[in-house]
Amino acid sequence: MNERSLPQLQTYKGISPKPADFDQYWERALYELDAQPLDYELVPAEFTSELAECFHLYFRGVGGARVHCKYVRPKKADGEKGPGVVMFHGYSCDSGDWLEKVAYAAHGFSVLAMDCRGQGGLSEDNLTVQGTTIRGHIIRGIDDPDPDNLYYRNVFLDTAQTARILMAMQEVDPARVGASGLSQGGGLTVACASLEPRIAVAVPVYPFLSDYKRAWEANITTSAYEEINYYFRFFDPHHLREDEIFNRLGYIDIQNLADRIQGKVLWVTGLVDTICPPSTQFATYNKITAPKDLMVYHEYGHEYLPYLADRMLQMFMTL
C-alpha cells in the first residue's frame, strides 16, 4: 500500500463518488428518525459502582429494531444537569466494559455507549435485504433495489437517536454532549456529529467507513474493507457494475456527511495504519468545516495509542 506524505494527505479530498441525491437521501432518513419516539427502557446492570449508577438501556430504532446501550451516570442528588458522552465501538465488537464509563462518571459525565445492530453486543439486526453480506456489513443491502436498505443507514441513524436520548435525559445538559469512538466507532462518531449537529465535541480515532474506492484501490484485503474485494471477486469479477457499486456506497461514506458537523472535532490518526489507510481518513477530515484539530501518531497504526485516553478526557472536560 502506497500512502501519501502528510502534506499531501492534508489536501486530499477523496476519490469515492457522492450520489447526486445524497442530501435528499439523508433528509428523508432524518425525517423517518424524527418520527421515532425517544422512549427507552432502563434495566439495572449486574455491575455496580460506588461512584455511578449503571444500566442496560434499550430503545427502538428505525425499522423497529431493539437497540442496546450501556448507560452510566454519576451518583449525585443536586439536581443539576451535567455533561454527557455517547460512545461507539469498533467493527464486530460491543459497547465495552463498564469501567471506562465509570471513569467518566467520576468526572461528572453521563455516558451512553451503543451496541451496533447485529454485531458483538445485544442489539438486534432485523434488516431484510436482497443480496449477500459475505464477510461484513459494508455491502449489506448493496444489491437491494432500495438504497434505504443499506445496513449502515440504520446504524448511522441509531447513533443520532442515541445522542438524542442522552440529550433528553433530565440529568444531562443537551448543549454539553460529546461523541467518541475508535475505528468503526470513529466513523460512527463522525456520522453522529453530522446527523445530530448539537454534538458539541467529537473525537473520532482512526475512523472506518470512509472513501471506499480509495480503500479498494489500496488493495486492503486484511481489514474490514476486504468485503469490497470479496464482493467483486464473487459477484462482479469483470467489474461491470463498479461505478454503480461505489456510487451506492457513497450514501454511507462519512466523507459525504462531514460538512454537516458543527461542533469541535479532535481527529486522531496513525500514519502507518494499514487497516483504515490514512488517506481514507483525511478524505473526511479535510471536508470538515467546523473547528477542528489533528492529533497525528507518526509511527503508529491501527493500535493502542499512548496518551490518547488522557487527551480525550481533557477534550471532553471542556464541556
Residue pairs with C-beta under 8 A, 6 or more apart in sequence:
1 218
1 219
1 220
1 274
1 277
2 218
3 9
3 218
3 271
3 277
3 278
3 279
4 12
4 278
4 279
6 271
6 296
9 278
9 279
9 282
10 282
10 286
11 286
12 279
12 282
12 283
12 286
13 283
13 286
13 287
14 210
14 211
14 214
14 255
14 280
14 283
14 284
14 287
15 211
15 213
15 214
15 217
15 283
16 211
16 212
16 213
16 214
16 246
16 249
16 250
16 253
16 255
16 283
17 213
17 243
17 246
17 247
17 250
18 250
18 253
18 256
19 25
19 247
19 248
19 250
19 251
22 250
22 251
22 256
25 147
25 148
25 251
26 195
26 257
28 148
29 62
29 148
29 153
29 156
29 157
30 157
30 160
30 195
32 62
32 157
33 62
33 157
33 160
33 161
33 195
36 60
36 61
36 62
36 161
37 60
38 59
38 161
38 164
38 165
38 168
39 59
39 60
40 57
40 58
40 59
40 165
41 57
41 58
41 59
42 55
42 56
42 57
42 71
43 55
43 56
43 57
43 58
44 54
44 55
44 56
45 54
45 55
45 56
45 70
45 98
47 54
47 98
48 54
49 72
49 98
49 102
49 105
50 75
51 74
51 75
51 102
51 105
51 106
52 72
52 73
52 74
52 75
52 101
52 102
52 105
52 106
53 72
53 73
53 74
53 75
54 70
54 71
54 72
54 98
54 101
54 102
55 70
55 71
55 72
56 68
56 69
56 70
56 71
56 122
57 68
57 69
57 70
57 71
57 112
57 165
58 66
58 67
58 68
58 69
59 66
59 67
59 69
59 161
59 162
59 165
60 66
60 67
61 67
61 117
61 154
61 157
61 158
61 161
62 154
62 157
62 158
62 161
63 126
63 127
63 154
64 126
65 117
65 123
65 124
65 125
65 126
65 127
65 154
66 123
66 124
67 114
67 115
67 117
67 123
67 124
67 158
67 161
67 162
68 95
68 114
68 115
68 121
68 122
68 123
69 95
69 112
69 113
69 114
69 115
69 162
70 95
70 96
70 98
70 101
70 111
70 112
70 113
71 110
71 111
71 112
71 113
72 98
72 101
72 102
72 104
72 105
72 110
72 111
73 105
73 110
73 111
73 169
73 171
74 82
74 105
74 106
74 108
74 109
74 110
74 171
75 105
76 82
81 170
81 171
81 172
81 173
81 176
82 108
82 109
82 110
82 171
82 172
82 173
82 176
83 108
83 109
83 110
83 172
83 173
83 176
83 177
83 178
83 316
83 319
84 109
84 110
84 111
84 112
84 166
84 167
84 169
84 172
84 173
84 176
84 177
84 178
85 104
85 109
85 110
85 111
85 112
85 177
85 178
85 179
85 180
85 316
86 111
86 112
86 113
86 114
86 159
86 162
86 163
86 166
86 177
86 178
86 179
86 180
86 192
86 199
87 95
87 96
87 101
87 111
87 112
87 113
87 114
87 179
87 180
87 181
87 185
88 113
88 114
88 116
88 159
88 179
88 180
88 181
88 184
88 185
88 186
88 188
88 189
88 192
89 95
89 96
89 113
89 114
89 115
89 116
89 119
89 120
89 121
89 181
89 182
89 184
89 185
90 181
90 182
90 183
90 184
90 185
90 208
91 119
91 136
91 137
91 183
91 184
91 208
91 224
92 119
92 120
93 119
93 120
93 121
93 184
94 115
94 119
94 120
94 121
94 122
95 113
95 114
95 115
95 121
96 113
101 111
101 113
103 313
104 111
104 313
104 316
105 111
107 313
107 317
109 316
110 166
110 169
110 171
110 172
112 162
112 163
112 165
112 166
114 123
114 158
114 159
114 162
114 188
115 121
115 122
115 123
116 123
116 155
116 158
116 184
116 188
117 123
117 124
117 125
117 126
117 127
117 151
117 154
117 155
117 158
118 124
118 125
118 127
118 137
118 151
119 137
123 158
125 151
127 140
127 141
127 149
127 151
127 154
129 140
129 141
129 143
129 144
129 149
129 151
130 143
130 144
130 145
131 139
131 140
131 141
131 142
131 143
131 144
132 139
132 143
132 231
132 234
132 235
133 139
133 140
134 227
134 230
134 231
134 234
135 226
135 227
135 230
136 224
136 226
136 227
137 151
137 152
137 155
138 151
138 152
138 209
138 212
138 224
138 225
138 227
138 228
138 249
138 252
139 227
139 228
139 231
140 150
140 151
140 152
141 147
141 149
141 150
141 151
141 153
142 150
142 231
142 245
142 248
142 249
143 235
144 150
147 153
147 248
147 251
150 248
150 251
150 252
152 209
152 252
153 251
153 252
155 188
155 191
156 188
156 191
156 192
156 195
156 252
156 257
157 195
159 179
159 188
159 189
159 191
159 192
159 195
159 196
160 191
160 192
160 195
160 196
162 192
163 177
163 179
163 192
163 196
163 198
163 199
164 196
166 172
166 177
167 174
167 177
167 198
168 174
174 198
175 198
175 200
176 200
176 319
177 198
177 199
177 200
177 319
178 199
178 200
178 201
178 202
178 203
178 263
178 315
178 316
178 319
179 189
179 192
179 193
179 199
179 201
179 202
179 203
180 189
180 202
180 203
180 204
180 205
180 312
180 316
181 187
181 188
181 189
181 204
181 205
181 207
182 205
182 206
183 205
183 206
183 207
183 208
183 224
183 275
183 276
183 302
184 208
184 209
184 224
185 204
185 205
186 204
186 205
186 206
186 207
186 208
186 268
186 276
187 204
187 207
187 208
187 209
187 210
187 254
188 209
189 202
189 203
189 204
189 207
190 202
190 204
190 207
190 209
190 210
190 254
190 257
190 258
190 261
190 284
191 209
191 254
191 257
192 199
192 202
193 199
193 202
193 261
193 262
193 263
193 265
194 254
194 257
194 258
194 260
194 261
195 257
195 260
197 260
197 261
197 262
197 263
198 262
198 263
199 261
199 262
199 263
200 263
200 264
200 319
201 263
201 264
201 265
201 266
201 315
201 316
201 318
201 319
202 261
202 263
202 264
202 265
202 266
203 265
203 266
203 267
203 268
203 312
203 315
203 316
204 265
204 267
204 268
205 268
205 269
205 305
205 308
206 268
206 269
206 270
206 273
206 275
206 276
206 281
206 302
207 254
207 276
207 281
207 284
208 224
208 275
208 276
209 252
209 253
209 254
210 253
210 254
210 255
210 276
210 280
210 281
210 283
210 284
211 253
211 255
211 279
211 280
211 283
211 284
212 225
212 228
212 246
212 249
212 250
212 253
213 246
213 249
214 277
214 279
214 280
214 283
215 223
215 225
215 228
215 276
215 277
215 280
216 225
216 228
216 229
216 246
218 277
218 279
218 280
219 229
220 226
220 229
220 274
220 275
220 277
221 229
222 274
222 275
223 274
223 275
223 276
223 302
224 275
225 276
228 249
231 245
232 239
232 242
232 245
236 242
236 245
250 256
254 284
255 283
255 284
255 287
258 284
258 285
258 287
258 288
259 287
259 288
259 289
261 288
261 289
261 290
262 290
263 290
264 290
264 291
264 292
264 293
264 318
265 288
265 290
265 291
265 292
265 293
266 292
266 293
266 295
266 311
266 312
266 315
267 281
267 285
267 288
267 292
267 293
267 294
267 295
268 295
268 297
268 305
268 308
269 278
269 281
269 282
269 285
269 294
269 295
269 296
269 297
270 278
270 296
270 297
270 298
270 299
270 300
270 301
270 302
270 303
270 305
271 278
271 296
271 297
271 298
271 299
271 300
272 298
272 299
272 300
272 301
273 281
273 300
273 301
273 302
274 301
274 302
275 301
275 302
276 302
285 292
285 294
295 308
295 311
297 305
